[in-house]
Amino acid sequence: MNFKHTCLALLGLLGLQASAQNVNSPYSILGIGDIEQKTFDRNSLSGSTAIGKRSSNTYNITNPASLTSLTHNVMHFEANGRGRVSNFLLKPNAARTDNAKDFSVQHLAMAYNFRNNTAIAFGFKPYSMVNYQFTETDYLPGNTTQIIKTVDGEGGVNQVYASFAKSLGKHFSFGVTTSWLFGSMQRNENYYNGGLSLYLDNVQTTFINGGMINGGVQFYTNNSKRKWNHSVGLVASYKTTLSGETDTEVIDNGTSIFKDVEKSSKYKIPGNYGIGYTAYYKNSFKFSIDANYQPWQYQKLNYRQSYTGDAYSFSAGIERSFPYKQAQGFIEKTFIAAGAQYRSSYMNIYGQPLNDKSITFGGGFQTIKSLGIYAGVEIGTKGNINIGQINENYLQFNVGLSLKDLWFSSRKFKRYD
């Protein structure tokens, strides 16, 4: 595959950004929305365990130190999409809502490992998502006249990033990722009463931006004569403050009657700390475990008995490869994977954290020497209706394409592992 074909293929992947979305995430009304904690790449099939993983076949977005494991002189292009079907339960024994559906491309990236074990990567992915809607009955101040109040919100925060990694010796690699977070969140409150000819809109649009930096290291063995090899990874991000501006407009029956701009909005994001371990058996099995912790400061949220608190997660996964041997070494033809994860959100609703439990499974194959395809399913539940939280049961589909192209060709370097 030459450079022209690579660019055409990448443009085709970018075209997948068109998406259809009607899924609601009730608690994304709080803070900056639902912060995305799961991976979108191949590791999503094995429970999003990735901190300690190293692979020459695919780019690992979780730990920048893993970039040095990619095949030398081969450019990697990654595109990952996700579909989701959810239904919600508000109280025990109540009827479930209609299924909500969503599909979108979640991650686009390119990564390249230079000859001297120095690697770089660039990418785009969501950081948080806002998408909610609800309707309730309210009353005018001082009397019993009913009005219908509808609240909906959409938007989120995106992340553009660049990563750099360097290996020192045969058993240590470090990496750093710098990111720019940006986006907007719109909240629309509509008040309606036909008898009073009341049709009032309160529209708030918040624009957010700010920088973030995180790093990672990996310690690993790579003795091909041993049946077992091991790698341990650490990741950490520095706390940051996102700047915000909130524009408010009140519209009465189609006529704007009030406008205001507040430029002092601040959103504090704490640091994140994670550790992971992966065991490799020959060229076939990988077993991984991860743990993450994020110390959020206490802050009341605009919801009944709700506040922010520490977030943490645990995950484990296994991957089975089916490689075949060629003159230059082993080449992966197909693989299967499975995993489980438990995540405790930074949101505490009715005094308890919003927990997310799920299992994942899937697999993939390489169609030609330059293109890999993988897909998986995640089945999970989020929230506890027994304490008043909204319970979401979801079925999530993850798909991805991994495109590789040899750059700066030399006979000294083989095309693929």
N, C-alpha and C positions, 0 to 999 in steps of 0.2 A: 504494500500500500504506500503510495507516494504522498507528498505534502498536500497536493491538490485534493486527492481523495479524502485525506484526513479532514481537511477543512470543510468539505461538502458534508461529510458524515456528522461533524460537530454541529453544523448549521441545521441539519435534520433533527438532531437531538434538542437543539434550542427551540425548534418549532413545537416541541411537545409541551412547552410552557402553557399553552392554552388549557384551561381546566374548567370543569363544571363542579359547582359546589353549592350545596344547600344544607350541609350538616351544621347543627348548633352545638356549641360547647358552653353550657350554662355558666360555669364558673370563670370563663374568660372575661366576664364583666369586671373582674377584680384585677387591680394592679396593671401590669402591662400585658395581661392575658395569660394563656397557657404557655409556659416556657417549654420548648421542645427539648426533652432530655434523652430521647432515643435516637439511635443512629439510623441513617437512611441507606447505608451501603450494604454490601454483602453480609456484614456482621449482624445486621438486623435479623437475619434468619436464625442466628444462634443466640438469641436473647440479648442482643446489643452488647455482648461481651467483646471488648476490643482493646482495652488499655495495654495489655501485655502482648497482643498479637503482632506477628511479623509475617509478611507474605510477599512473594515476588509477583503474584498473579493479579492483585487488586490493591487499590489505594485505600488505606485505613484512615478515615477522617478524625478519629477520636484522639489519637496520640501522634503528634507531628514527628516524634522520634522514629516512628516506624517507616517513614519515607525512605530511609536508607536501605530498606530491605527490597525495594523494587528493582527489577532487572535494569542493569546499566544500559544507558543510551536508548531506552525504549520510552516513548512518550505515552502516558496513560490518560485517557479521557473517560470520565465517569458521568453517567446520568442515572438518577434514581427517582422513581415515582412511587406514590402511595395512594391507595384507595381505601375508603373506610365506610362501613355501614354500621350505624348505631341506633339503639333505641333507649329510651329513658323511662325510669320509674321514680315517681315522686314520693310515694308512701307505700307501706306494705299492702299487698293484695290489691293494689290499684291497677287499672289497665295501663299497658305500656303505650307509649307514643308511637306514631308511625315511624318507619325506618327513615333515618336521615342518611344521605349518601354524599360522598365527596371523592374526587380524584384530582391530583395535581402533581406536577414535577416538583420534587422537594430539594434536589441537590444537583448542581452541575459543577464539575471540577476538572482540572488537568494537573498532572503531576509528572515530574521528570527527575531521574537520578543520574547525576554526572559520573564521569569515570572515577573521580577521586572520592567516591562515597559521600558526595555532597548533593542534596536533593532539595527541590523546591516544589511548591504546589500553590494553586490559586483556585478559589471556588466561591460559590454563592449558595446560601441555604437560609431557611427561616429560623429565627431565634424564638419568636413567640407568635401566637395566633389569637385573634379576637373574632368571635363569631357567635352571637347569641340573639335571642328574641323571646320576649314574653309579653303577655297581656294580663292586666288586672283591673279591678274596679276601684276607683278612687272617689273622693267627695270634695266638693268645693268648700273652701274655708268658711266656717260659721253656719253651714246649713247641711241638709241631707240630700242635696242634688247630686245624683250619680254622674260620673264621667268615666269614659273608657280610656285607660292609659296603656299605650303600647310603647315598649322600649326595645330597640334593636341596636346592635353594634357590629362593626366589621373592621377589618384591617389587621395590623400586627407589625412586628419588628423584623426586619431582614438583616442578614449578616453577610458582608463581603469580606473575604479574608485572604491572606497570603502567608504561606508557611515556609520555613527554612529548617533543614536538618543536616547534621554532620555526624559521622561515625568516627570514633577515636579508638583505634586498635580493632581487635576482632570481636570484642564482647560488650561494647558500650556505644550507645548512640543518644544524642540529645537533639531536641527540636524546639522551635518557638513559632507561635502563630499570632499575628497581629490582625485585628478585625476592626471594621467600622460597622456599627449598628445604626440603622436608620429605618424610619417607617412612620406610619400615621394610624391613628385609631379614631373612628367616628362613632359617636353615640347620639342617637336620635330618639327623643322623647316626644310622643304625640298624644295630645289630649283632645278627646272628641265627645261632643254631645249635640245630636242633631236638633233637638228641641230648642236649644239655646244658640244654635248656629255657631257653636264653638269648634274651631279647628285650629289648634295651636301647636306649633312645632318648636322644640328647643333642640338645636343642633350644636353639638360640641365636637370639634375636631382637634385632636392633639397630635402634634408633630414631635418626633423623638429622634435624637441622634447622639452618638458618643463612641469613644474608642474602647477597645478591650484587648488585653494581652494574656496569653496563656502559654505554658511550656510543658514539655514532657521529656522523660528519659526512659531508656530501656537497657536492661542488663540481660545478656542472652548467651547461650552456648550454641555452637554450630558445627559440631563434630559429626560428619556424615558416617563415621564408622560406628557410632553409638546408636542403639535402638531408641533411646530417649534423649531429647533435648528440651531445654527449658528457657523461658523468658519471663522477666518481671518488669512491669511498667509502672511509672508514676506520672500523674498529670496534676497540674495546679494552674489556676487562673487568679489574677489579681483583681481585687474588688474595684468597681468603677461606678461612676455616677453619670447617668444619661441626662442630657439637657432636654427640656421640653417646652413647647409653646402651645397654649390652648386657645383656640378661636371659638367664641360662642356667638350664636345668632338665634334670635327669637323671631319666629314668623307667624303672623296672625292672618289666617285666611289668604295666604299667598303673598302677604305684604310684610317686609322686614321692618320690625319695630325696635330692635335692639341689637347692637353689636359690641363685642368686647374682645380684647386680646390680652392674655396673661402670659408673660414670658418667664415666670419664675418657677415653672414646674420642674421638679427634680425626681429622678427615679434611681435609687441606690441598688446596685447589683452586688451581692457579696462574692467573695472568692469561692472557687469550687476545687475540691481536692479528691483525687481518686487513686486507687491502686488496683492492679490486675496481674494475674498470673496465667500463663499458658504452658501446657505440657504437650510436646510433639512426639508421636510414636512413629518412627521410620518416616515414610513419606505419605502416610495415610490418615492418621488420627490427630486431631487437636482437641484438647479439653481446656476450657477457660473459665475463670471466675473473676468478677469485678466487684468493687465496692466504691461508692461515691458519697461525699458529704458536702453540704453547702450551708454555712451558718448564717441564716437570715436574722436580722434584728427584729425584735417585736414591733409590730405596727398594726393598728386596727385597720380592718378593711371595711369597705362600704357595703356590708352585708350582715345579717343578723348573727351575733355571737361569732364573729370571724376575725382572724388576725393572722399575721405571718409568723412562721416558726422555722426551725431547722428542717432542711430537706435531706433525704438520704435514699440510697438505692442499693440493691444487691442483685446480681444476675449470674447465671451460669449457662454454659453452652458447650456443645460438642459438634465437631465437624468431621466428616469422613470423605476423603478424596479417593478418586480412582485414577491414578496416574499411569502413564505408560512410558517406557524408557526409550530414549533416542541417544544418538552419539553424544549430544551436548548435555545429557542428564535427563531427569524426569520432567514430563509435561503433564499437567493436569487436564484430563478430558472431561470428567464430570465430578460432581460432589453433592452430598446431602448434608443437612444441618438441622439442629433442633436446640431449643433452649427455654429457659424460664427466667422471669424477672419480677421483682417486687420494688415498687417505687412509692415513696412517701412525699407528697407535694409540699411546697413551701406554704400552701394555703391550709389553714386550720378552720374547719367549719363546724360550728356547735362544739367547740372545744377539742375536736379530734382531727388529725391530719387527713387529707383527702388521699386515700391509698389507691394504687393502681397495680393489679396483679394480672399477669398474662403468661401464656406459653406460645412458642413460635416453632415453626418447622418449614422447611423448603429445600431447594436445591438448584443446581445450575449446570450448564454445559458450555463447551466452547464449539461454536459452529465452524469457524475457520480459525486459522492461526492468530488472527488479529481481533476477533470479536467473541466476547463471552456474554452469556445471557443467564440471569438468575431470577427466581421468583419465590415468594414465601407467603405464609399466612400467619397472622397473629390473632389469637382469641383471648379476650381479656374482659375484666370488669373493673369499674372505677366508682368509688363512693360507697357509702353505707347507709341504706334507707332506714335502718333500725335506730339511728340517732338523728334522723331528720335530713341527712344529706341526699342529694339527687344521685341515683344509681344509674350508671351508664354501662350497658353491655355492648361490646363492639366486636366486629370482625374486620380485620385490617389486612390489606393485600400490599405487599412490597415487591416491586419489580425493578430491575436494573440492567444497564448495558455497560460493559467495560470494553473500550476500544483501545487497541495498542498499535503503535506505529513506530518503526525503527527510525531514529534520527541520527544524523552524523555517522553513517554506517562505516564500519571498519571490519576487516576480516578477523581482527584480533578478538572482537566481541561477537558472541553468538546471538542470534535473533531473540530467542526466548530460553528461559530456564528449562 
